[in-house]
């Protein structure tokens, strides 16, 4: 038995040795002809890779698929009719390409179908407002509801708030802080003086802190406050969840069960707030048509190209299929979905009889906690235990720029070997990080990592993802950068080809994780989390 000290010393020695071997392997794997005048090394010539590149470049189906999915079907909220329509569409596409596919039920979710939202200011003057109801918001019952707007006041304490609360009956309550500026920071940094930049940022910080204190003094948090307001008879709740970019709001789910909740653009929300605050008593009319459809079955869409020599070993392509529904889910995760579909189409044409089975999973309810992929891991240990590798893409439309070893000690060896076949004009954009650390969440690869399977995130360039498209009302077809998505589909197809045909089985040996400052011990590998199989009902 090793002592604790010896164990840690052994782990560090093993880690340093792995770095030395990794450097040697990387040099050997990429020691091919350099381009004239320097630049990235050229790839090892491979006829299959050449055919993959040719098919992905000259016969790309990405624009057509994107139009059908984002424009034709639209957003894919879990439990909605649109989500099921998308599942069926994907199965039909794979079937048309000669790829075996199915929709596999993993659970049930509260069914809800979005309808028209129309919001107008009708006093003190008339203006149509930009906004929408939140996901799973109650409707206005087929009617247009009109009422005055009120602001949550800054009161002394929760007792004073309870005394004020009955006054919301028959009114729309503005529940968000008004932003002091609708200009994102980069715009201020470009044009503002040093003094004005510091002033506006200080004002926003102070205002945010003051608003948090205001809400805290009600005795409620954001979720419970919504319930208290609807129980007091509010006509509706009006919020503005600004995403720190021009014209962009994040659209999530409502906390109300009986009263509609709508989100307004920053500009229109600020207008209403200022008019209300100045005593102008603005009135708005809201029509929010949506429909509860009861508990609905939820699915993962699975497709596979069966292996010819090792059919019980798996290379998995991974992307979540669901989205929030303020936009059409184009970059979260339409582009990941398109990447995997196009890679599978290319592989079926170029590599119809791979050694290992190549399987693609389009997961449901990632946005509510990786539920579809977690369910798949629970339901299919025979696949997870025999995975060669999984490649997941889920952070926007940009070209892949980073691959981490996710804590697997020998991941540098096989990932670098596979990357050595990738054309230099694709590989030159990619940095690697070995052995890396296992991702505990964030996207569906984490569901497989927690089970100890070699699962990797194909992390991409941002393209202002966090502010402008991630979960926003602007996540639409026009934000797709098709050259980058083409790059990713070709990369994914090559990695899947290399993983499938590799004569070696990938190692699952884990590295010793870095010492945690909190415990003084090596970090723990992420533990599996059970899927929520019946959701949205509480």
Buried (B, 14 or more C-beta within 10 A) or exposed (E): EEEEEEEBEEBEEEBEEBEEBBEEBBEEBBEEEEEEEEEBBBBBEBEBBEBBBEBBEEEBBBBEBBEBBBEEBBBBBBBBBBBBBBBBBBBEBBEEBEBEBBBBBBBBBBBBBBBEBBBBBBBEEEBEBBBBBBBBBBBBEEEEBBBBBBBBEEBEEBEBBBEBBEBBEEBBBBBBBBBBBBBBBEEBEEEBEEEEBEBBBEEBEEBEEEBEEBBEBBBBEEEEBBBBBBBBBBBBBBBBBBBBBBBBBBBBBBBBEEBBBBBBBBBBBBBBBEBBEEEBEBBBBBBBBBEEEEBBEBBBBBBBBBBEEBBEBBBBBBBBBBBBBBBBBBBBBBBBBBBBBBBBBBBBBBBEEBBBBBBBBBBBBBBBBBBBBBBBBBBBEEBBEBBBBBBBBBBBBBBBBBBBBBBBBBBBBBBBBBBBBBBBEBBEBBEBBBBBBBBBBBBBBBBBBBBBBBBBBBBBBBBBBBBBBBBBBBBBBEBBBBEBBBBBBBBBBBBBBBBBBBEEEBEBEBBBBEBEEEEEEBBEBBEBBEBBBEBBEE
